[in-house]
Amino acid sequence: MLSIIIPAHDEAALIGVTLDTLREALAATRIASEVIVVDDASSDATGEIAAAHGAQVLRVEHRQIAATRNAGAAIARHARLLFLDADTVVEAEVLAAAMAAMDAGAVGGGCRVRLSPPARWHERFFAGVAALGFRWSRIAPGCFLFCTREAFDAVGGFDARWYAGEDVAMSRALAAHGRFVILRESVRTSDRKLRTFSPGEHLRLLGRLLLRGRGILTTRDGLGLWYDKRRDGK
């Protein structure tokens, strides 16, 4: 039994496709599940579209990703949890692999990530380098992170001090609790952070991280990649 938790803010353009492909993958694997969309202060029809596609919708007003993920987990009923981003497409193989990993004793894990087409060559290159870094460091990208309920409760859920990087903190906490795996299977996610923010903006954020450390991730200030309104409206 699997509870799938999808945090979403102004995701009307993508949430329907995400839920449709998720439903197909669940049907193919015959995994008994519930799907919870946590609609975090959306100003568009995210919640209505999610409900029309069969998801349970929880409305919150956090605008803080860790707290939003935890809100979904708080109402989840099942013994296994999957945190999935609203712009991420999953196939049956990766769901089956995640369940098999937990069957084999893993407390949690993640998977590889590909960019949905049509991504530009430098975006694919950047994503490939990032994927190698995640796999080498055994960090699960937040777009697909799974764990057992027991492990989630044992580590206290996502650390709500973090406005970004909560997936890194959660991966490390779960890895300290038990066996944490990165699957060979992959999901597809959008390139919108790379598309709507310039290379210079990405480099400036990286520079701030290098100079000031992860402390900059404990406030929403300066984290436009996650919290600013999307510039292209898509």
C-alpha positions in Angstrom: 0.0 0.0 0.0 1.5 3.3 -1.1 0.6 6.9 -0.4 1.8 9.3 -3.1 2.1 12.9 -2.0 2.4 15.7 -4.6 3.1 19.2 -3.3 1.8 21.8 -5.8 1.7 25.5 -6.2 0.1 27.0 -9.3 0.6 23.8 -11.3 -2.6 23.9 -13.4 -0.6 23.6 -16.6 1.1 20.3 -15.6 -0.8 18.6 -12.8 -3.3 16.8 -15.1 -0.6 15.1 -17.2 1.3 14.1 -14.0 -1.8 12.5 -12.5 -2.9 10.8 -15.8 0.5 9.1 -16.3 0.7 8.2 -12.6 -2.7 6.5 -12.8 -1.5 4.5 -15.8 1.7 3.4 -14.0 -0.2 2.4 -10.9 -2.7 0.4 -13.0 0.1 -1.4 -14.8 1.8 -2.3 -11.5 -1.4 -3.0 -9.6 -0.1 -1.1 -6.6 -2.9 -0.3 -4.1 -2.5 3.4 -3.5 -3.9 6.8 -2.6 -2.8 10.1 -4.3 -2.7 13.3 -2.3 -2.2 16.6 -3.9 -1.2 19.3 -1.4 -2.3 22.5 -3.0 -0.1 25.1 -1.4 -1.7 28.6 -1.8 -2.3 28.2 -5.5 -3.9 31.1 -7.3 -4.9 29.0 -10.3 -7.1 25.9 -10.7 -4.5 23.4 -9.5 -6.8 22.0 -6.8 -9.8 21.7 -9.1 -7.9 20.0 -11.8 -6.3 17.6 -9.3 -9.7 16.7 -7.9 -11.1 16.2 -11.4 -8.3 13.7 -12.1 -9.1 11.6 -9.0 -6.7 12.9 -6.4 -7.5 13.8 -2.9 -6.7 17.5 -2.4 -5.5 19.1 0.7 -5.3 22.9 0.7 -2.6 24.6 2.8 -1.1 28.1 2.9 2.5 27.3 3.8 4.6 28.4 0.8 7.4 26.3 2.3 8.1 23.0 0.6 9.1 20.9 3.6 6.0 21.9 5.6 3.9 21.2 2.5 5.3 17.7 2.1 4.8 17.0 5.8 1.2 18.1 5.6 0.5 15.5 3.0 2.3 12.8 5.0 0.2 13.7 8.0 -3.0 12.6 6.3 -1.5 9.7 4.4 -2.9 6.3 5.4 -0.4 3.8 4.1 2.8 2.3 5.3 4.9 3.5 2.4 5.2 7.0 1.1 6.3 8.5 -2.2 6.9 12.2 -2.6 6.5 13.2 -6.2 6.8 16.7 -7.8 3.9 18.0 -9.8 6.0 18.4 -13.0 7.4 14.9 -12.9 6.2 11.9 -15.0 6.6 8.4 -13.7 6.4 5.0 -15.4 5.5 1.6 -14.1 9.1 0.4 -13.9 10.3 3.0 -11.4 7.2 2.5 -9.2 7.8 -1.2 -9.2 11.5 -0.8 -8.4 10.7 1.5 -5.5 8.3 -1.0 -4.0 10.8 -3.9 -4.6 13.5 -1.9 -2.8 11.4 -1.4 0.3 10.3 -5.1 0.1 14.1 -5.9 0.3 14.5 -3.8 3.4 15.4 -0.3 2.2 14.1 2.5 4.4 13.9 4.8 1.4 15.5 6.1 -1.7 15.3 8.0 -5.0 16.0 7.4 -8.7 17.7 8.9 -11.7 16.1 12.0 -13.3 15.8 12.9 -17.0 14.5 16.2 -18.5 11.3 16.0 -20.5 11.8 17.0 -24.1 12.3 19.4 -25.7 15.2 20.3 -23.4 18.2 22.2 -24.9 21.6 20.5 -25.1 23.2 22.5 -22.2 20.1 21.8 -20.0 20.5 18.1 -20.7 24.3 18.4 -19.9 23.6 20.2 -16.6 21.0 17.7 -15.7 23.3 14.8 -16.4 26.1 16.3 -14.3 23.6 16.9 -11.5 22.3 13.3 -11.7 25.9 12.0 -11.4 26.4 14.1 -8.3 23.2 12.9 -6.7 24.0 9.3 -7.4 27.6 9.6 -6.2 26.5 11.3 -3.0 23.4 9.0 -2.6 21.0 11.9 -2.5 17.5 11.5 -3.8 16.3 14.5 -5.9 13.1 15.8 -4.4 11.0 15.1 -7.5 10.9 11.4 -6.6 11.7 10.4 -3.0 10.2 7.3 -1.3 10.4 5.9 2.2 8.6 3.7 4.7 6.2 5.4 7.1 8.3 4.0 10.0 11.4 5.6 8.7 9.7 8.9 8.0 8.3 9.1 11.5 11.7 8.0 13.0 13.6 10.9 11.4 10.8 13.4 12.1 9.7 14.0 8.5 11.1 16.7 6.3 13.0 19.3 8.3 10.8 22.4 8.1 13.8 24.8 8.7 14.7 24.4 5.0 13.0 26.4 2.2 15.1 24.5 -0.3 17.5 21.5 0.1 14.9 19.7 2.2 15.4 16.6 -0.1 19.1 16.6 0.7 18.5 16.8 4.5 15.8 14.1 4.3 18.1 11.8 2.2 20.9 12.1 4.8 18.5 11.5 7.7 17.0 8.4 6.1 20.5 7.1 5.2 21.5 7.4 8.8 18.4 5.4 9.8 18.8 2.5 7.4 19.6 1.4 3.9 19.0 4.2 1.4 19.1 3.4 -2.4 19.2 5.3 -5.6 17.4 3.3 -8.3 18.8 2.8 -11.8 15.3 3.5 -13.2 14.4 7.1 -13.9 11.6 9.7 -14.0 11.1 12.6 -16.4 10.8 16.1 -15.0 10.5 19.5 -16.6 13.3 21.9 -17.4 11.5 25.0 -16.2 14.0 26.1 -13.6 16.7 26.0 -16.3 14.4 27.6 -18.8 13.0 30.5 -16.8 16.1 31.5 -14.9 19.3 32.5 -16.6 22.7 30.8 -16.2 23.8 33.9 -14.4 21.1 33.6 -11.8 21.9 29.9 -11.2 25.6 30.8 -10.8 24.8 33.6 -8.4 22.8 31.3 -6.2 25.7 28.7 -6.3 28.1 31.5 -5.4 26.0 32.5 -2.4 25.8 28.8 -1.3 29.6 28.5 -1.5 30.3 31.8 0.3 27.6 31.7 3.0 26.7 28.0 3.3 23.4 26.3 3.5 22.1 28.9 6.0 20.8 30.8 3.0 18.3 28.0 2.5 16.5 28.7 5.8 14.7 31.7 4.5 12.6 32.3 1.3 14.6 35.4 0.5 16.8 35.0 -2.5 15.3 31.6 -3.4 13.5 32.8 -6.5 14.2 29.5 -8.4 11.7 27.9 -6.1 9.4 30.7 -4.9 9.2 33.4 -7.5 6.3 33.4 -9.9 7.2 31.6 -13.1 8.2 34.2 -15.7 6.8 32.5 -18.8 3.5 31.7 -17.1 3.7 28.1 -18.1 
